Amino acid sequence: MSAVVERPVRASRPRRLTRSLPRAERGLGASVLVAAISSGFGTLLIAATGFIGAWLLAAPYLAGRESVVVVVAILSALLVGVAMFVAAIVTTTTFATIVAGRTRQIALMRLIGASARSERVRVARQGLVVGAIGAAVGLIGGTAGAAALLPVARTVWGIDVEYALLQPVLVAPAVIVTLTTWAAAWAGSRRVLEVTPLEAISGATERNRSEAVGGRARRIVAGILFLGGSLVLAAGVALGLLSPLGVVVAFVGGIFSFTGLSLGATVIMPPVLRVTGRLFGRSAEARLAAENALRYPERSSRMAIGVVMGVTLVTMFAVASQSAREVLISSGGGEPPEELLSLMDTFAAIMMSLVDVSAVIAAVGLVNLLTLGVIQRRRELGLLRTLGFAAPQIRRMVLLEAAHLTVTSVALGLLLGVVYGWAGAQSLLGSVGVPPEFSSPTFVLPAIPWATVGIVAVATALLTAVAAVAPTRLATAVSPIDALAGD
Amino acid sequence: MQQNSFDTAPMAARVQNLTKTFGAGESRVHALDDVTIGLRRGEFTAIMGPSGSGKSTLMHVMAGLDAATSGRAFIGDTEITGLSDLDLTVLRRSRVGFVFQSFNLVPTLDVLGNITLPFELAGRSPSAEARRRIDALVESMGLGGRLRHRPHELSGGQQQRVAIARALATQPDLIFADEPTGNLDSRTGREVLALLAAASREHGQSIAMVTHDPMAASHADRVIFLGDGRVMADTPRQSAEAISAYMLSSEVGA
């Protein structure tokens, strides 16, 4: 990501073939970072879970502590899972983008005699190396972080419990991250198979190959998951009117419907992105930005869904806790116990800060996608400069492109977060009596935590600005002559 | 053979004592060495020369894409030497058209979007007159049924015709064509050259074409030969055979 900035864009205009090598390495930096974040997060969370578990089990007065330990373990596994899932999405997209930029080099290898499969294996092997490096960094960082934080936790909360930090299980996230990065690189390099040797010698024309928008089978599975999941979610909400156990059903429905949504991202996101594109007006730069965001629908959709996931989770916890709070306040006919409220707030705050990690990973991916997009479009940017696009217009175009993706994903994430958060609160608390009648069922109104929405909006603006820094610098440094230089 | 109308005919573009050097010291290269030429309005000029003769550099400087080391450059009567990047951008947008070897269409825009792009870059939609002109261009380029196609759905010849329509749409002072037939088969290449020649002949469009193909240059009203950064010859229309013969003799003589 930011490593790109230092490179002078138009040093000596070396031939494309040699230029594509360092370019590829640059894109890989983001994958290392993503792997490091997710494996470090996993390591840290496992250590924290183990520590909390040891503490709870050591407290003999706590009733039902085994089930609490199990719940904490499940929650942290889910959080790590989400972070790794987002990381895998980011890595897949990164590799797909890198492969697209390396087409000529791959074509040359094919021309000389490499098989498509061996080329793909080569790309995937890079994924393995990148994943292993990132995972190792994350493992060391996460362990060091845990080692630093445990004494703090001991003193601050006065917890006195024996807990050995270094356990074999800490390696698990690193191993999983290495394997998922490898798999993601493999998935992202599918296009290598389509590169023909001819592309090394054919004219300089850049083919705007449309990326396959997912298989039919995947779309059907996505549709079934989404519809089925939504039905189960609704059933959970209905069941919640009778019993708090509805939340378990709703939880399953939520997971299924959101998985369907992520799988079907390539179907859902482009129309939504198109709507956002209209909002930016009809100026040339706005129109070009809107088209660019949809140039590779698969990449943009995947990236966007990563951000959507992060925002949805954050919003969901905020809405659920706020809604629950209001139900508790009105059902109790007054202020519920302060301890309960503060416990809920603490829980929501911890969960929100933990899912933030996924949002950060998605943001890294977004920055990388935009940067690689600009690097691979040098010729076209040079053309626009030649035809009369002034540098500020180019800057605005790239900024709008970034805004396009962030605004769309955040808006969708907020909407989904409110729906899921409300469904969670409703299914959990629908059977709680509320005055004046104190009779079930209760309808919980979705309470929007405006503070969170505000923070998310500010974070979006920040993310857009940060995501656009490196690409705009690169883009405005392109000179008109780049369009004329044959390669 | 030198043409003597340099001072009388109105010029679409001209350069005076243009010098451009790359590098310094031992590795110093004179890409252009005291070049003075003018491109007459309404004429189709071919700029020829072997690789490294400075023809691309000359075009870059004349089109306001690159700055010369010394000397002056004009588009019409406007001196472009020392103009700011923004002024040059606006000048290119309104008064210069470009046709490239590799077509260089914007892949995300359809044919019509590419043709009207120069207008939209300027933040205005084409006037009624410009619209009529675009319609006529689309018709004469045979792109009528393709307005909603994207570049990757078109053949090379069709893409180049879109690029020519884009360049002609704004009625620029001058169109620069950089090896416009370099990526085309010979039949399609001839069609493209005929379109350029017709634009010059019928609509008085000034065109400067950089090429090393004698066949392509034979379509031009005037042929300028460059070698080692200097103007070696400046002749009226020539047959491809004569151009080839000249190039061979200068090659042998060098």
Interface residues (C-beta under 8 A of the other chain):
Chain A: G203 A204 T205 E206 R207 N208 R209 S283 A284 R287 L288 E291 N292 L294 R295 R379 E380 L383 L384 R385 T386 L387 G388 F389 A390 A391 Q393 S479 P480 I481 A483 L484 G486
Chain B: S56 H60 A63 L65 D66 D85 L86 T89 V90 R92 R93 S94 F98 F100 Q101 S102 F103 N104 V106 P107 T108 L109 L117 P118 E120 L121 A122 G123 R150 P151 H152 G156 Q159 R166 D178 G182 N183
